[in-house]
Amino acid sequence: MDSREMDRIWTLLSKCRLGDAHLQDGDLKMAWLLVLEPYEYDDVKQAEAAHFRGSKFRPDIGEIAQHLPDVPTPKDLRDQARNAEKMQRSILYLKKLTTKPKASGE
C-alpha cells in the first residue's frame, strides 16, 4: 500500500469517526502506513469495514491487522519465485513441443 492509498483509508476512517481528533495526527497516520504498507489496499479497506461491523469505536492498528491476511515471509516469496521459474520453463518446453517445424524451402 502506498501513501495515496493510505489517504483513502484515512478518509474512510474519518467518515466512520466524524470529528475524531486523533485523525488529525499526521504521525499516527504515518505509523499506520508503516504497519499496513505490505498489504493490498482492498484487504485493508475490508479489514476496516470488518472492524466497524463489530465495533463503533475507533480502531487501533492492531485491531485492523487482526482482520488482514498474514504477511508473506521472505521464504514464501522465494518459494513463489522458484515456482514461477519452473512454470515459465514448463511453458517454454510445451511451446517447443507444440510448435511445428517449418518445412524446408518455405
C-alpha positions in Angstrom: 0.0 0.0 0.0 1.3 3.5 -0.8 0.6 6.9 0.7 -2.2 7.7 -1.7 -4.0 4.5 -0.8 -3.4 5.3 2.9 -5.0 8.7 2.3 -8.1 6.9 1.0 -8.1 4.5 4.1 -7.7 7.5 6.4 -10.6 9.3 4.6 -12.8 6.2 5.0 -11.8 6.1 8.7 -12.7 9.7 9.2 -16.1 9.2 7.6 -16.8 6.4 10.1 -15.5 8.5 13.0 -16.7 12.1 12.4 -14.9 14.7 14.5 -12.3 12.3 15.9 -9.3 14.5 16.8 -6.9 11.5 16.5 -7.4 11.5 12.8 -5.7 14.9 12.6 -2.5 13.4 13.9 0.0 13.0 10.9 2.4 10.9 13.0 -0.4 8.4 13.7 -1.2 8.2 10.1 2.4 7.6 9.2 2.6 4.8 11.8 -0.4 3.2 10.3 1.2 3.4 6.8 4.4 1.8 8.2 2.4 -1.2 9.6 0.0 -1.5 6.6 2.5 -1.0 3.8 2.9 -4.7 2.9 -0.8 -5.2 2.4 -3.1 -4.5 -0.5 -5.4 -1.5 -0.4 -8.6 -3.7 -0.8 -7.5 -6.0 2.0 -7.0 -3.0 4.4 -10.3 -1.5 3.3 -12.1 -4.8 4.0 -10.4 -5.1 7.4 -11.5 -1.6 8.3 -15.1 -2.4 7.3 -15.0 -5.6 9.3 -13.9 -3.7 12.4 -16.8 -1.2 12.1 -19.3 -4.1 11.6 -18.4 -5.3 15.1 -17.5 -2.0 16.9 -18.5 1.6 16.8 -15.2 2.7 18.4 -12.1 4.0 16.6 -9.8 1.0 15.9 -6.1 0.9 16.7 -3.8 -0.5 14.1 -3.7 -3.9 15.9 -7.4 -4.3 15.6 -7.2 -3.7 11.8 -4.3 -6.0 11.4 -6.3 -8.9 13.1 -8.5 -8.8 10.0 -5.7 -9.0 7.5 -4.0 -12.0 5.9 -0.5 -13.0 7.1 2.3 -11.0 5.5 4.4 -13.3 3.3 7.8 -14.2 4.7 11.0 -13.9 2.6 10.9 -17.8 2.4 7.4 -17.7 1.0 8.5 -15.1 -1.6 11.5 -17.2 -2.6 9.3 -20.3 -3.0 6.9 -18.3 -5.1 9.7 -17.1 -7.3 11.0 -20.7 -7.7 7.6 -21.9 -8.7 7.2 -19.1 -11.2 10.5 -20.0 -12.8 9.5 -23.7 -13.0 6.2 -22.7 -14.6 7.9 -20.5 -17.1 10.3 -23.3 -18.1 7.4 -25.7 -18.5 5.5 -23.2 -20.7 8.6 -22.8 -22.9 9.0 -26.5 -23.1 5.4 -27.1 -24.1 5.6 -24.3 -26.7 8.6 -26.0 -28.2 6.8 -29.4 -28.3 3.7 -27.9 -30.0 5.4 -25.6 -32.5 5.5 -27.2 -35.9 8.9 -27.0 -37.5 8.9 -25.1 -40.8 9.2 -27.2 -43.9 12.5 -26.6 -45.8 12.1 -24.3 -48.7 9.5 -22.0 -47.0 
